[in-house]
């Protein structure tokens, strides 16, 4: 059945969940005809987007991200917010980690009429998943969701991708998991606007307070953020709803501060710039490697490299020159 952009957009702006799901399915499609529809849809959705706060959430598997998102989401809905939960997880087809399993675990949030939960289309490359998630954010905002939570499975490059599409970056940690400071990647701490020590309940409370102190000390060693925001460390228990509403108060005060000092909007523009260059790089790379003449030329050079008849650098130069000649010949 053919979908008209106009009809889909109208339903989307009216907050129709089915229309939002259909739009996201189109984004995930690899078909050329769907891509044209998507481009139109995104362009027409842009004026209706940008009004939300976008929150990135990361942490190793088992840290309790889904329980936290459920408790946090339900608290926000009680405050009259509409929540969309998206995931950046190119590994989900293998690990079944992150949000694909969480949709079953976030049972009560799934049933809320003001919540929209969407698992990632699995098996894509990180670049593909990140781009689609970026577009999904625009659609969710156009559909009237005012808090967008973007979850990452917490391995490798996906944090950087999520950081480059969100306004506030939350890192969830466990106390006494042995990775207080040693095992943590410096880059992630630098990206974090807040660290939440999760599962701070029962016998864990003392360890959580200890971890909170350690992280606070560690954060002092990092240079000041461009946002002029000082990252906070808080203890929360998603199970007992302890500290959950304070997380929202903190995010609101971050938003107010960064809107006031101009960082909020400047950061969003920088992110759009990043995605422009990123998309261009992807397209140029694809165009280069998809060229059949270049493919056979590449094979020839690889054989020569193996026989040590040419250096890798010289081969790269030659291939690039050949590519330019092909373009000029068109």
Secondary structure, DSSP 8 states (H G I E B T S, - for coil): ----HHHHHHHHHTT-HHHHHHHHHHHH---HHHHHHHHHHHHHHHTT---SEEEEEE--TTS-HHHHHHHHHHHHHHTT--EEEEEE-TTHHHH--HHHHHHHHTHHHHT-TTEEEE---TT--HHHHHHHHHHHHHHHHHTT--EEEEEE-SSTTHHHHHHTT-SEEEEEEETTSS-SSSSS-HHHHHH-SEEEEE---GGGHHHHHHHHHHHHHHHTTS---TT----EEEE-BTTTTBTHHHHHHHHHHHHHHHHHTTHHHHHHHHHHHHHHHHHHHHHHHHHHHH-HHHHHHHHHHHHHHHTTSS-HHHHHHHHHHHHHHHHHH-
